[in-house]
Amino acid sequence: MRAVITVIGKDTVGILHKVSGICANHNVNVIEVTQSVLQDMFAMIMMVDISRITSDFSALSDEMTTLGKEQNLAIHCMHEDIFNSMHKI
């Protein structure tokens, strides 16, 4: 099972570290990361493996949302099945 995590906001030091730290705390493995900085805007997409998550997926998502509010970032954590359903034609 996988999930997609997206992060968008003003670029600051440590965004990747903080997001991946939350993943590690929940035993979520980061599979792939793509990130870009456009002028001062940071954008990142992470594909993560949640097959060995040590909490409810909603706890991971809630913690990411809280981090986003604290850091003034838009962080969304979505299960792969929902992501695929939303983008299926």
N, C-alpha and C positions, 0 to 999 in steps of 0.2 A: 504494500500500500504506500502511496506517495501523496504528497501535498505540495502546493505551490504557495510560496510566500513572496509578496511584492512589497517593496519599500520605496516611497517617493517623498522627497522633501529637500530642504536646504542642506547642502553638503557640510558635514562636520566630521571631526576626527572620531573614529571608533564605531561608526554605525554597523559595519559588517561584524565587528567584534561583539557588540552587544546582542545583535540578532542571533548570531551563531552560538553565543553563550547560552541564550535561552534554549536553543535547540539541544545543546549538550546537556543542560540541566534536566531535560525531559527524555533523554536518550534517543533523540531524533538525529539521524545522520544526514549531513548535507551531501547531496549527490552532485549537484551542479550549480554554479553561480555565474550569473552575468550581471555586470554592473557598468554604469556609465555616469560620468559627470559632465553635464552640459552647462557651461559657465559655472554657476554656483548651485545648480540643481542636481541632486543625487537620485539615481533610479537603479533599482536592483530587482532581479527576479531570482529566486532560489527554488530548486527542485529538491525536496527532502524525502527521505525514507522514514515513514512513521510506523513500520511494521513492528518495531520493538519499543514503541513509546511507553513510558512508565506512568502516564497519567491519561486522563480523558483528553481527546483532541480539543475539546472546548476549553480546557485549562490552558493548553498551549496557545490557542487563538486569543484567549482573554489576556494572557500575559503579553503577547505581541501587541495587542491593542493598547494596553496600559503603557508599554514602552513607547509606542507611537505618540500617545498623548503627552508623555513626559518630555519627549525629545522634539515635539512639534513635527512629527512625521506621519504620513499615512501608511500604516502597515496592515496588510490583509493576509490572512492565512486561510487557504481554501483546500479542502480535500480534492484530490485529483478527479474523483468521479463527478463532483459538482462542477469543477472547472471544465471537464470534457463535455458534460451535458449542456453547459451554457454556450459552448463554442461549436456545437454540432449543428450542421446544416440539415 
